Structures are given as structure tokens and as C-alpha cells.
Amino acid sequence: MKKIVPYKKELEFKTEVAEIASISLEHTLQKVGDNYISGNFMLNGEYKIVDISVNTEKFDFELPFEISIDKKYDTSNLTIDIDDFYYEIKNMESLEVNITLLLDKIVE
């Protein structure tokens, strides 16, 4: 059985954000104990302060994530992966990230 877990977070930048030049998402999520998942999403990349600029600024965010799974599920063969990821610049001040986590091989 597969379970989808949505995660949404708004990230504040130290300067204005006109355009994301590059972005990458990784995770350190792992099963801790029988029915608990803990770790971080690591988001990094570069952004432009002004659209026409060739200069970029680096960014790096570490987003903690924890979830417990009901004990009625067997998670012994659980796999954890990122199913979907998208982002949106909000008012040139912040970045809203939407991550969909896929928990697979869960048995009820």
C-alpha cells in the first residue's frame, strides 16, 4: 500500500527574489523505531534578485520533518521517496515549497 504525505512551507529570504535560477531537493528521512519517520528536507540552489541580472545569490534551507504511522500498519519493508515537488515565489519575499512524500510498501 502507498501513502501520500503532503508538506508545505513558506521560506523567507534575506533579500528580494525575482527568479529561481536553480533548485534541488534531497532528504535524510528514515524510519526510526517501528512506526516513526524523522529527518530533514534539504533545499538549496541559487536565485536572482533582479530578473535581468546575471548575478545570483545562493540559498540553503534545512526543513525538519517528523511523522508517526499508526501501529496497525507494518512498516518493516517501508520505502520513503519524494513523489512530487513544486514551488512558487510569493511577493518577491519568500518561496512557498510543496513537497509530496511517498511512503510505499506499507502493509495494513
N, C-alpha and C positions, 0 to 999 in steps of 0.2 A: 504494500500500500504506500502511496505517496501523500505527503502533507506539504502544503504550501504555506509559508510564513512570511507575511509582508513586513517590511521595515521601512520607516520613513523618518527622515531627519533633515532639519534645516541647519546649514553650516554658515557661520559668519566669517567673512574675510576681513583682513586688516585694511584693505583698500577697495575701491570700486572694481567690479568685474564686468567687463564688456563682452568677453568671449572666452570660452574654454578652448585652449589650444591643444591640450592633450589630457587624458584622464585614464587612470587604471584603478581597478578594484581587485583586492585579494582578501583572503580571510584566514584566520587561525582557529576557526571554530572546531571544536572536538567534543566528543561525548565524555562527560565527567560523571563517574558513577553509572548507575543503571539507566536513569531517565532524566539526565540533566545535560544541557549543551551550553558551553561557555566559550568565549573567545572574543576576537575583535575583527571588525571590518577595517581594512587599511585602504584609504583612498588617497591617491596622490596624482600630481600632474602639474600642468602649467596653464596660466591664464593671462589674458591681455587686459590691461587697464583701459585702453582706448582701442576701438575697432581697427583703426588704420595703423597702429603701432606694430613694429616687428619685434619689439622687446616684450619679454614675458616674465612673469613672476611665478615662482614655484609655490605649490601648496601641498600640505601633508596633514591628513586627519586620521586619527585612530578612534574608531567608534566601538565602544564596548557593547556586547550583545550576550544576553543570557535568556534561556527558556527552559522550562521543565516540561516533560512529557508525562501524561497520565500513566500511572503504573499498570493500567490494563493493556498497554502496548509493550510488545517485546522489541527492544531496540538492539539486540545483540549483533545484528548484521547491518545496522544503520549506516547509510552514506549521507554525507552533507555536501551540498553544492549550491552555487548561486545559479538560479534559474533565469532571472531577468534583472536588468539594471538600467535605469534611465535617470536623468537629472534635468533640472530647469533652473535658470538664473532668475532670481526674484529681485526686481527693482534695482539691479546692479549692485546689490549689497550682500546678497547671500546666495547659496546654492542649495536647492532642495534635492536631496537624493532619495530615490525609491529603489529598494532592493527587494527582490523576491527570493527567499531562501527555499530550497527544495530538500526535504527530508525524505529519503527513499529507503525502501526495504524495511518498513515498519510493519510488524505483524500484530493484529488485534487478538 
